[in-house]
Amino acid sequence: MKRKTDVAGEAQSEGGLAFHPLDQFQVQPLFGHGPIEWYTITNVTLWLALAAVAIIFVFVVGSSARKMIPTRLQSVGEVAYSFVHNMVEDVAGHDGAKYFPLIMTLFVFILFANMLGLLPGSFTPTTHIAVTAVLGFGVFLFVTLLGLYKHGLHFLGLFWMSDAPLVLRPIIAVIEVISYFVRPVSHSIRLAGNIMAGHAVMKVFAAFAPMILISGIGVLVTPVSILAITAIYALEVLVAFIQAYVFTILTCVYLKDALHPGH
């Protein structure tokens, strides 16, 4: 009796449809083969660097020759600047505008990394928890240390609901502490999970696109697959922006708690 792996191998060799939607998220060295060390240059390293280069190009080159009638690059930079600056002031208040450079950096980095990941043959660093966790826990440590620096032990007032009935305050405090320390986990998983899910779904539909070359049913399946890929791709462009926005606005909320910890 043949094993399942043998049967699957024969089906694939006979022209069957086989795809692995999660292969696109594998970290691979750019040069050579072998184990990946902390100093190994990988596809993650490459696309992180490309995101940084793209940001520098848009904001440095775009603003190097500022004009009253802005160029396209200058317009992109000005719109992004105004959008994030207004977000910071609306959510974190006037005091939060002092930390605008940090918020702006987070927004444009996540946005460019997400958008570049939609290019054919590219790699999306924000699909990896290792990348988003650095961002999420970095924000968590920053706002926590900022709150302790500015308010000392009064920062702990963030966990004490003085308006609640006295008997409920300790219970609410425990819930607030747990929710506070869960923040960096949800902050990082939300970004990576949403971006990864969209890319995986696109890969699944893309695998059905060549069926017109394999089977007669492909006459129906292939056009539907192409339409689905187009629709999902358009949705992923929107998701790339929304996830950058969500990550940034949550950072502004956490910053507001650090600046004004009292309920």
C-alpha positions, 0 to 999 in steps of 0.5 A: 500500500502506497504512503500518502506522501508517495501518492502526493508526489506522483500527483504532483509529477503528473501535473497536479496542482500543488502550492504552499502559500506560506513559503513566501514568508520564509526567511532566506539568506541572500548569499549562499546557503546554510544556517541564518545567524544574527549577522546574515543578510537575508531577504528581510534585511534587504526589504527593510533596507529598501523601505528605508531607502524609499522613505529617504528618497521621498522625503529628502529628495522630495523636499530638497527643492521646495516650491510654491507649486509642489512636485508630486514627491513634495506633495506626498511628503506634505500630505503625510506630514500633515496627516500624522501631525494632525493625528498626534495633536488630536489624540495625544494633545498639544503635549504629544506634538513634541514626539511627532518625529517618533510617530511619523517615523513609525507611520511611514516605515510601516506604510512603506514596508507594507506597500513595497511588500505588494510588489511582485516577487517582493518580501513583506517584513511586517508579516514577521512577528520578529519585526512587528514585536520590535516595533510594538515592544519598543513603543511599549517601553518608550511610553512606560519609561516616559510616563515614569520619568514625567510622573514618577509613581503617580504614573501608576494612577493609570491603573487606579479608577478613582471614579469607580466604587471603592470595592471594585477598584482593586479588581479593576486595577488588576484588569488594567494592569493585565490589559496594559502588559498585553498591549505590546503583544496585541500591537505587534500581532495585529499588524503581522496577522493582518498583513500575513493573512492577506498575502496568504489568501492572494497566494492561494487564489494565484495558485488556481490561476494556471488551472486553464493549462491543466484541466478543462474546469480551468476555463471557469476557475482561472477567470474567477481566480484572476478577478479574485486576485485583483479584488484582494490586491486592491483590498491589500493596498487599503489594508497596508495603509489602514494597518500603518494608521492603526499601529500609529494611532494606538501609539498616540493613545499609549502616548496620551496615557503616558503624558496624562495618566490620570483617569 
